[in-house]
Amino acid sequence: MMGDVWTISVLIELKPSIRDPEGETILRDLIRRGGEKSVEEVRAAKLLRFKVRANNREEAENLVRTLCDELRLYNPIAHVCNVWSDR
């Protein structure tokens, strides 16, 4: 197989209009109870990292984006899925 190995990151997070109970709990029970008042909001997300062999960055990102969509690694109704190369 030809090509270089690319590290492709995928960030899956709830859409801004959807409540994030995990982020709310972190803010309320850890940050605010610890006395910190300047933090306005916390949003939780999932980060996936793929090592992909491809001819170029665009090909590697497109492969991972396709896998995320076809394998339903996220729910497009509730989540935003961002894909990028770390290299």
C-alpha positions as YAML, in Angstrom:
chain: A
units: angstrom
residues:
- id: 1
  name: MET
  ca: [0.00, 0.00, 0.00]
- id: 2
  name: MET
  ca: [1.35, 3.40, -0.97]
- id: 3
  name: GLY
  ca: [1.21, 6.72, 0.81]
- id: 4
  name: ASP
  ca: [2.14, 8.24, 4.10]
- id: 5
  name: VAL
  ca: [0.60, 7.64, 7.51]
- id: 6
  name: TRP
  ca: [-1.62, 10.51, 8.61]
- id: 7
  name: THR
  ca: [-3.06, 11.17, 12.05]
- id: 8
  name: ILE
  ca: [-6.66, 12.21, 11.63]
- id: 9
  name: SER
  ca: [-8.66, 13.54, 14.59]
- id: 10
  name: VAL
  ca: [-12.42, 13.44, 14.95]
- id: 11
  name: LEU
  ca: [-14.24, 15.56, 17.51]
- id: 12
  name: ILE
  ca: [-17.82, 14.52, 18.19]
- id: 13
  name: GLU
  ca: [-19.88, 16.89, 20.29]
- id: 14
  name: LEU
  ca: [-23.51, 17.72, 20.90]
- id: 15
  name: LYS
  ca: [-24.97, 20.46, 18.74]
- id: 16
  name: PRO
  ca: [-24.99, 23.83, 20.55]
- id: 17
  name: SER
  ca: [-28.79, 23.80, 20.79]
- id: 18
  name: ILE
  ca: [-28.82, 20.49, 22.72]
- id: 19
  name: ARG
  ca: [-28.32, 20.39, 26.49]
- id: 20
  name: ASP
  ca: [-25.08, 18.78, 27.63]
- id: 21
  name: PRO
  ca: [-25.76, 17.12, 31.02]
- id: 22
  name: GLU
  ca: [-22.17, 15.89, 31.33]
- id: 23
  name: GLY
  ca: [-20.76, 19.38, 30.79]
- id: 24
  name: GLU
  ca: [-23.35, 20.88, 33.14]
- id: 25
  name: THR
  ca: [-22.39, 18.40, 35.86]
- id: 26
  name: ILE
  ca: [-18.68, 19.16, 35.48]
- id: 27
  name: LEU
  ca: [-19.39, 22.88, 35.72]
- id: 28
  name: ARG
  ca: [-21.77, 22.61, 38.68]
- id: 29
  name: ASP
  ca: [-20.23, 19.82, 40.77]
- id: 30
  name: LEU
  ca: [-16.52, 20.28, 40.13]
- id: 31
  name: ILE
  ca: [-15.75, 23.79, 38.97]
- id: 32
  name: ARG
  ca: [-18.34, 25.89, 40.81]
- id: 33
  name: ARG
  ca: [-18.19, 23.82, 44.01]
- id: 34
  name: GLY
  ca: [-14.43, 24.30, 43.88]
- id: 35
  name: GLY
  ca: [-15.02, 28.03, 44.08]
- id: 36
  name: GLU
  ca: [-14.30, 29.01, 40.48]
- id: 37
  name: LYS
  ca: [-16.85, 31.57, 39.25]
- id: 38
  name: SER
  ca: [-15.35, 32.77, 35.97]
- id: 39
  name: VAL
  ca: [-16.14, 29.64, 33.90]
- id: 40
  name: GLU
  ca: [-19.38, 30.26, 31.99]
- id: 41
  name: GLU
  ca: [-19.98, 26.88, 30.35]
- id: 42
  name: VAL
  ca: [-18.48, 23.43, 29.88]
- id: 43
  name: ARG
  ca: [-19.31, 21.20, 26.90]
- id: 44
  name: ALA
  ca: [-18.18, 17.55, 26.85]
- id: 45
  name: ALA
  ca: [-17.07, 15.85, 23.64]
- id: 46
  name: LYS
  ca: [-15.48, 12.67, 22.35]
- id: 47
  name: LEU
  ca: [-12.11, 12.73, 20.56]
- id: 48
  name: LEU
  ca: [-11.08, 9.89, 18.25]
- id: 49
  name: ARG
  ca: [-7.67, 9.62, 16.57]
- id: 50
  name: PHE
  ca: [-7.14, 7.50, 13.48]
- id: 51
  name: LYS
  ca: [-3.79, 6.52, 11.91]
- id: 52
  name: VAL
  ca: [-4.51, 6.28, 8.18]
- id: 53
  name: ARG
  ca: [-2.30, 5.44, 5.24]
- id: 54
  name: ALA
  ca: [-3.17, 7.68, 2.28]
- id: 55
  name: ASN
  ca: [-1.55, 9.56, -0.59]
- id: 56
  name: ASN
  ca: [-2.37, 12.97, 0.88]
- id: 57
  name: ARG
  ca: [-4.10, 14.79, 3.74]
- id: 58
  name: GLU
  ca: [-7.35, 15.31, 1.86]
- id: 59
  name: GLU
  ca: [-7.64, 11.61, 0.99]
- id: 60
  name: ALA
  ca: [-6.99, 10.62, 4.62]
- id: 61
  name: GLU
  ca: [-9.55, 13.09, 5.99]
- id: 62
  name: ASN
  ca: [-12.16, 12.03, 3.42]
- id: 63
  name: LEU
  ca: [-11.68, 8.36, 4.32]
- id: 64
  name: VAL
  ca: [-12.19, 9.04, 8.03]
- id: 65
  name: ARG
  ca: [-15.17, 11.33, 7.37]
- id: 66
  name: THR
  ca: [-16.75, 8.58, 5.25]
- id: 67
  name: LEU
  ca: [-16.13, 5.98, 7.97]
- id: 68
  name: CYS
  ca: [-17.71, 8.23, 10.59]
- id: 69
  name: ASP
  ca: [-20.78, 8.75, 8.41]
- id: 70
  name: GLU
  ca: [-21.23, 5.19, 7.14]
- id: 71
  name: LEU
  ca: [-20.49, 3.44, 10.45]
- id: 72
  name: ARG
  ca: [-22.67, 5.93, 12.36]
- id: 73
  name: LEU
  ca: [-19.93, 6.79, 14.83]
- id: 74
  name: TYR
  ca: [-22.10, 9.78, 15.70]
- id: 75
  name: ASN
  ca: [-25.76, 10.75, 15.48]
- id: 76
  name: PRO
  ca: [-26.07, 13.53, 12.86]
- id: 77
  name: ILE
  ca: [-29.35, 14.69, 14.41]
- id: 78
  name: ALA
  ca: [-27.75, 15.38, 17.79]
- id: 79
  name: HIS
  ca: [-24.03, 15.73, 17.11]
- id: 80
  name: VAL
  ca: [-21.53, 17.77, 15.16]
- id: 81
  name: CYS
  ca: [-18.60, 15.77, 13.77]
- id: 82
  name: ASN
  ca: [-15.38, 17.67, 12.94]
- id: 83
  name: VAL
  ca: [-12.53, 15.90, 11.12]
- id: 84
  name: TRP
  ca: [-9.00, 17.30, 10.68]
- id: 85
  name: SER
  ca: [-5.39, 16.26, 10.20]
- id: 86
  name: ASP
  ca: [-2.94, 16.74, 13.05]
- id: 87
  name: ARG
  ca: [-0.11, 16.92, 10.57]
...
